[in-house]
Amino acid sequence: MGLRGAVVLLPFSCALFLIGRIKREAIVGSIIAGPAAVIAGNLAGLSFNPLFFGIAVNIICCTMRYRKG
């Protein structure tokens, strides 16, 4: 479920609600980097839920390519 949450929650929300403000490359990068971060967090044995780590990576990816309207 963590992989689904990391892929779907933030990138699709940004794609729906911030149309034209976030570039497509940021959304695609976020969809790829989020689950990779969740898997890396599971392998590293983080003390917290790796889903939060994946969502943090999604936030970073999306905010880096945000354009103010």
C-alpha positions as CSV (number, residue, x, y, z in Angstrom):
1,M,0.0,0.0,0.0
2,G,2.9,2.3,0.6
3,L,3.9,2.1,-3.1
4,R,0.4,3.0,-4.2
5,G,0.2,5.9,-1.8
6,A,3.6,7.3,-2.9
7,V,2.7,7.0,-6.5
8,V,-0.8,8.3,-6.4
9,L,-1.3,10.8,-3.6
10,L,0.8,13.9,-4.4
11,P,1.6,13.6,-8.1
12,F,-1.9,13.1,-9.3
13,S,-3.2,15.8,-6.9
14,C,-0.7,18.3,-8.3
15,A,-1.6,17.2,-11.9
16,L,-5.3,17.8,-11.2
17,F,-5.3,20.9,-9.1
18,L,-2.2,22.8,-10.4
19,I,-2.9,22.4,-14.2
20,G,-0.3,24.4,-16.1
21,R,1.8,25.3,-13.1
22,I,3.8,22.1,-12.7
23,K,5.7,20.7,-15.7
24,R,5.0,17.2,-16.9
25,E,8.6,16.1,-16.2
26,A,8.1,16.9,-12.5
27,I,5.0,14.7,-12.3
28,V,6.7,11.8,-14.1
29,G,9.8,12.2,-12.0
30,S,7.7,12.2,-8.9
31,I,5.9,9.1,-9.9
32,I,9.2,7.3,-10.4
33,A,11.1,8.7,-7.4
34,G,8.3,8.2,-4.8
35,P,8.1,4.4,-5.0
36,A,11.9,4.2,-5.3
37,A,12.2,6.1,-2.0
38,V,9.6,3.8,-0.4
39,I,11.6,0.8,-1.5
40,A,14.9,2.3,-0.3
41,G,13.3,3.2,3.0
42,N,12.2,-0.4,3.5
43,L,15.6,-1.7,2.6
44,A,17.3,0.8,4.9
45,G,15.0,-0.2,7.8
46,L,13.8,3.3,8.7
47,S,12.3,3.8,12.2
48,F,9.2,5.4,10.7
49,N,6.9,4.4,7.9
50,P,8.7,4.6,4.5
51,L,5.5,6.0,3.0
52,F,6.2,9.3,4.6
53,F,9.7,9.3,3.1
54,G,8.2,8.6,-0.4
55,I,5.7,11.4,0.0
56,A,8.5,13.8,1.1
57,V,10.4,12.9,-2.1
58,N,7.2,13.6,-4.1
59,I,6.9,17.0,-2.5
60,I,10.5,17.9,-3.3
61,C,10.1,16.7,-7.0
62,C,6.9,18.7,-7.5
63,T,8.0,21.9,-5.8
64,M,11.3,22.0,-7.7
65,R,9.4,22.5,-11.0
66,Y,6.5,24.7,-9.7
67,R,5.9,27.8,-11.7
68,K,4.1,30.7,-10.1
69,G,1.0,31.6,-12.2
